Amino acid sequence: MRLRALTALILAACAAAGCGFEVQQGDLFLLTRTGGGSKETLLVNSGGTVRCNGARTKQVPDKLLLQARNLTGRLDRDARHHLRIAPSRNSVYLYRVKLQGGTIVFPDTAAHSHPELAQLELIAVQLAQGPCSGANGSG
């Protein structure tokens, strides 16, 4: 009986310390952009990585990761209310961002009235031109 308890304790301590187990941080958001004849996806993880169009994960620069984390917090209320902005006739791209609390759908033309959405578009461009450049056609 003592051996079982000791084994359980060792396994719990090992898991907490990371002993060879891969511990993944939670995802911040999944952004999908469609339109203009293309589709791009960015899965940004709070651990500092991004998966671009399903390719291998890449490191996100610290400054950009901090901006993404901050923005995720500011988008939480809109996500919980499932903000959906219809595209206008001038829209080219449609964005869908899935967060822990819900999903926001908006066109590229919505950024002028929603500064957080403009910042999200900017982060997407910076990721596409940075760590995602060349990943399955993004960039």
N, C-alpha and C positions, 0 to 999 in steps of 0.2 A: 504494500500500500504506500509506504514511504517512497519507494522507487518511482512509482507512478507520479506522485506529487512532485518529486524532485525533477523528473523528466519534463513534466508540464511546465514547471517553473523555468527550467533552462530553455525550453522552446519559446516561451513567452518573452524571456529576456533577450534571446537571440533575435526574435522577430522585431522587437522594439529597437534593438541596436542596429538592425539592418543586415546582419550576418549573411550576406550573399543573396538576400531576397531583394528583388527590384521593387522599390516603393515609388509609385507614380503620384505626382501631385495632381490635383484636380484641374480640369480644363476651365479656362476663363470663358472662351466663347468659340463657336464654330460660325464662321462667316462664309456665306456663299454669295458670289456675284455672278449674275447672268446678264446677257445682253451684248450687243456689239459683236455677235457671232461667236462668243466664247463663254465658258463657264470656269470660274476659279473658286477653289475652296481653301480656307485657311483655318486650321485648328490650332488655337493658341492655348498653351498649357501654362499654368501658374508657376511651374518649375523652371520656366525659361526656354521652352522649345516651341517650335511651330512645325506643323505638318502641312505642306503645300501640295494641293491637288493629289493627296494620297501618297506622296513620295515619302522618303525617309525623313525623320525629324531633323531639324536644324536648330542651332542656337539662336536665340533672339538677343540682340544687344540689350544690355541692362537698362539703358535710358528708355528704349522702346517698350521693354517689358513693364517698367514702372508706369509708363503712360497707359498701356493696355489695362493694367490692374486698376488704376485710378478710374479710367473710363468705364470699366465694367461696373464699378460701384455706382457711378452716375447714371448708367443705363438701366439699373436694376428695377426702378419704379416703372419705367416704360415697358420693360420686359414682363413684369408681373401683370400689367394691364394689357398685354399683347398688342402694343401699338402697331397699327397697320396704316400706312399712308399710301394712297393710290397714286400711281404714276401719272404724270401729266403728259401731254402730247410732245413735250420737249425732252422727256426722259430717254436716256440711252441704256442705263444700267439699273437693275433691280437688285437690292441687297436683302438678304435674310440673315439675321444674326440670332443664333440660339445661345441663350445664357442659362444659368442654373434656374432662374425664376420664370423663364418664358422666352418667347420669340418676338422679335421686332422685324417688320418688313417695311422697306422704304425704297423709294427711287432716288437716284442721284440728285434730283432737283429739290429734294426735301431738306438738304443740308443748309440752305440759306435761312430757314426758319427754325432749325434744330441744331445748334452748335455742336452738341455731342455727336450727332450723326456725321457732321463734317469731320470731326476729329477721328471718328471710326474709319471713314473713307481714307483719311490721310494715313492712319496707321496701316491700313490695307495696302496702300501704295508703297509705303516705306518697307513693308515686309516683302512685297512682290519685287521691289527693286533691290532689296538687300538679301536676306537669307534665302528667299524663294527664287531668286533669279536663276533661270534655267531649269527649275523643277517642273517637269512635265508640261512645259509650254507656258508657265507663268513668267512674268517679268516684263 
